[in-house]
Every structure is written in C-alpha cells, then in structure tokens.
Amino acid sequence: MQSVAAWLVARPQNAILGLAATLLLPIVQVVSGILMVLLVLHQGVRLALLEGLVAGTILAIVGLAVGAPFTQVVISVLTTWLPAVLFAVALQVTRSLTLTMQLSVIVAVIAVAVFYAVVSDVVAFWQPILTKMVEVSREMGLDQQAELLTAEPGLIAGQMTMLVVFSSWTMYAGSCLLGYAMYRQLPGETGHYGRFRELNLGRVIALIMALTSMLAVASGAVWLQNIAFVLFAIFWVQGLAILHWLHAEGHLPFLIVIATYASLPVLHVFVVITLAVLGYMDAWFDFRRRAAKKR
C-alpha cells in the first residue's frame, strides 16, 4: 500500500492515470474515490481537483470515441470524486476522523428526511428501478434474486431508500477510511487525525437512534423507520474498528479480521448486523476505554 500511495503522489500524471483507470471499471470504481481522498489529503484540494478535471476530460474523450454517453462519464465523476473530496476536506478541517464520520452520519440522516419530504410516492419512485434490477438479475441468471424482488414489490420499494442511503454511506465512508490509511503510509506525512481502531460514533448518535426507533414503533412512520435503520446500521463500522483494536491489543488473531472481510460478500447482512450490534453496545459502554483504565 505504501509503494502504491508513493507512486500516485510522485507525479501529477501518475495521479491522473490512477484516477482515470480506476473510474473506467465499475468493479473498482470505489478505488477511484480512495485515490481522490489520498490526493486531497496529500496535495490539497486545488491540485487534486485539477488532476481530476484532466482525468475526467480524458475519460470524456475516450467515451466519445467509443460511443459511450457523455452524461454517464459526468455522473460517474460527480458521484465518485465529489463525495471523496468532501470527506477529505472535512477530515482536514475537523482534524478528527471520528468527528468526520459523525458529520457524515448526520448528512445521511438528513438525506433520508429530505428524500421523504420531497418524494410524495416512494413506491412509485423506486418501482422503475426495481423493474430494471429484476431484468438485470434475470439476464445474469439470478432467477432466485429476481423472484425475491418481484414477490413483495411494495415492501421492497419502501425499504429501498434506507438501503441506498446506507450502501452509499458505507461506500463513501470506506473510501475516506482507506484513503486516509494510504495517506498515513506516505513517508514524511505528519497529518494525524486519529486511528481507525479508536473510532467511536458516540452516545449522542446512539441515543438519537434509540429515540428514533421508539418513535417509529409508536407512530408507524416509514420515514422514521428508515432513519432508525440507517442510524443503527452505520455502527457496523465501529464494530469493525473494535476488531482492529482487539487485534492491535493482541486479543484477536489477524486471521479473524481477514475472515471477517472475506465473509462480507457472502454473509453481508449477518456480518453487518453482528458488527452493528457490537458497535452500538460499544457506543454506550465504551469497552476500549474501560479496558485501558484496567491496564
């Protein structure tokens, strides 16, 4: 990781090549966000944006040459690099990884609330997207997944908002965390905004989640249910931080950490919920601080 980070920041052309190459492939598109976070933290916003502009221009020219829609290139650039820049700037301004993550959670909650305030018929909004997902699933031979999407379309459409917001937050927060990790690997860098294994989203967010859950149960409001889910699910990142802390303290083999990451694609829901429960409990009881006091 250190050699890759050093190569990317060695010359502007290296950064431009890295940004353009990773944005071309949808599978590794998230990597492009990681690289943008690294560049902003190391070079500053102005130079990173200039390199992104050049990389985007190159992609647009290539897209026109092969007949790809220009708007698709613009959408990919904005949805991948802009959030990465905002995360990196927030990290530089707050000088705290924890505070940056807390601010991003607030933005995610506001996004859910604004969506429900603007969209009057949520099911009608998501239905065309679900139909497209069913078609893609069947083309890929995933008939079972297609049947699940068509079994309860109204129920699934009602859950789409929280799933999309949570997935987007996870992707962008992950880009920030990994980009920051690469930045810290660079030789001579003195910027230190906290360790990932010390991440704690705090009791305030945990309390808001508890209150929102009770209000959602009492009122039956779908938008409150969506916010409560997002607030709970994001604690999976704190649970993951605890695993890294346990490994750093010598209480957990590194193989368990690797196995957790490896199981995410297969047991995604189970792993996320388990880590979210662990992270949520830690927000209230602060296991790591208690362990430090005992030592």
Secondary structure in CASP SS format (residue, H / E / C, confidence):
PFRMAT SS
TARGET T0000
AUTHOR 0000-0000-0000
METHOD secondary structure of the structure
MODEL  1
M C 1.00
Q H 1.00
S H 1.00
V H 1.00
A H 1.00
A H 1.00
W H 1.00
L H 1.00
V H 1.00
A H 1.00
R C 1.00
P H 1.00
Q H 1.00
N H 1.00
A H 1.00
I H 1.00
L H 1.00
G H 1.00
L H 1.00
A H 1.00
A H 1.00
T H 1.00
L H 1.00
L H 1.00
L C 1.00
P H 1.00
I H 1.00
V H 1.00
Q H 1.00
V H 1.00
V H 1.00
S H 1.00
G H 1.00
I H 1.00
L H 1.00
M H 1.00
V H 1.00
L H 1.00
L H 1.00
V H 1.00
L H 1.00
H H 1.00
Q H 1.00
G C 1.00
V H 1.00
R H 1.00
L H 1.00
A H 1.00
L H 1.00
L H 1.00
E H 1.00
G H 1.00
L H 1.00
V H 1.00
A H 1.00
G H 1.00
T H 1.00
I H 1.00
L H 1.00
A H 1.00
I H 1.00
V H 1.00
G H 1.00
L H 1.00
A H 1.00
V H 1.00
G C 1.00
A C 1.00
P C 1.00
F H 1.00
T H 1.00
Q H 1.00
V H 1.00
V H 1.00
I H 1.00
S H 1.00
V H 1.00
L H 1.00
T H 1.00
T H 1.00
W H 1.00
L H 1.00
P H 1.00
A H 1.00
V H 1.00
L H 1.00
F H 1.00
A H 1.00
V H 1.00
A H 1.00
L H 1.00
Q H 1.00
V H 1.00
T H 1.00
R C 1.00
S C 1.00
L H 1.00
T H 1.00
L H 1.00
T H 1.00
M H 1.00
Q H 1.00
L H 1.00
S H 1.00
V H 1.00
I H 1.00
V H 1.00
A H 1.00
V H 1.00
I H 1.00
A H 1.00
V H 1.00
A H 1.00
V H 1.00
F H 1.00
Y H 1.00
A H 1.00
V H 1.00
V C 1.00
S C 1.00
D C 1.00
V H 1.00
V H 1.00
A H 1.00
F H 1.00
W H 1.00
Q H 1.00
P H 1.00
I H 1.00
L H 1.00
T H 1.00
K H 1.00
M H 1.00
V H 1.00
E H 1.00
V H 1.00
S H 1.00
R H 1.00
E H 1.00
M C 1.00
G C 1.00
L C 1.00
D H 1.00
Q H 1.00
Q H 1.00
A H 1.00
E H 1.00
L H 1.00
L H 1.00
T H 1.00
A H 1.00
E C 1.00
P H 1.00
G H 1.00
L H 1.00
I H 1.00
A H 1.00
G H 1.00
Q H 1.00
M H 1.00
T H 1.00
M H 1.00
L H 1.00
V H 1.00
V H 1.00
F H 1.00
S H 1.00
S H 1.00
W H 1.00
T H 1.00
M H 1.00
Y H 1.00
A H 1.00
G H 1.00
S H 1.00
C H 1.00
L H 1.00
L H 1.00
G H 1.00
Y H 1.00
A H 1.00
M H 1.00
Y H 1.00
R H 1.00
Q H 1.00
L C 1.00
P C 1.00
G C 1.00
E C 1.00
T C 1.00
G C 1.00
H C 1.00
Y C 1.00
G C 1.00
R C 1.00
F H 1.00
R H 1.00
E H 1.00
L C 1.00
N C 1.00
L C 1.00
G C 1.00
R H 1.00
V H 1.00
I H 1.00
A H 1.00
L H 1.00
I H 1.00
M H 1.00
A H 1.00
L H 1.00
T H 1.00
S H 1.00
M H 1.00
L H 1.00
A H 1.00
V H 1.00
A H 1.00
S H 1.00
G C 1.00
A C 1.00
V H 1.00
W H 1.00
L H 1.00
Q H 1.00
N H 1.00
I H 1.00
A H 1.00
F H 1.00
V H 1.00
L H 1.00
F H 1.00
A H 1.00
I C 1.00
F H 1.00
W H 1.00
V H 1.00
Q H 1.00
G H 1.00
L H 1.00
A H 1.00
I H 1.00
L H 1.00
H H 1.00
W H 1.00
L H 1.00
H H 1.00
A H 1.00
E C 1.00
G C 1.00
H C 1.00
L C 1.00
P C 1.00
F H 1.00
L H 1.00
I H 1.00
V H 1.00
I H 1.00
A H 1.00
T H 1.00
Y H 1.00
A H 1.00
S H 1.00
L C 1.00
P C 1.00
V C 1.00
L C 1.00
H H 1.00
V H 1.00
F H 1.00
V H 1.00
V H 1.00
I H 1.00
T H 1.00
L H 1.00
A H 1.00
V H 1.00
L H 1.00
G H 1.00
Y H 1.00
M H 1.00
D H 1.00
A H 1.00
W H 1.00
F H 1.00
D C 1.00
F H 1.00
R H 1.00
R H 1.00
R H 1.00
A H 1.00
A H 1.00
K H 1.00
K H 1.00
R C 1.00
END
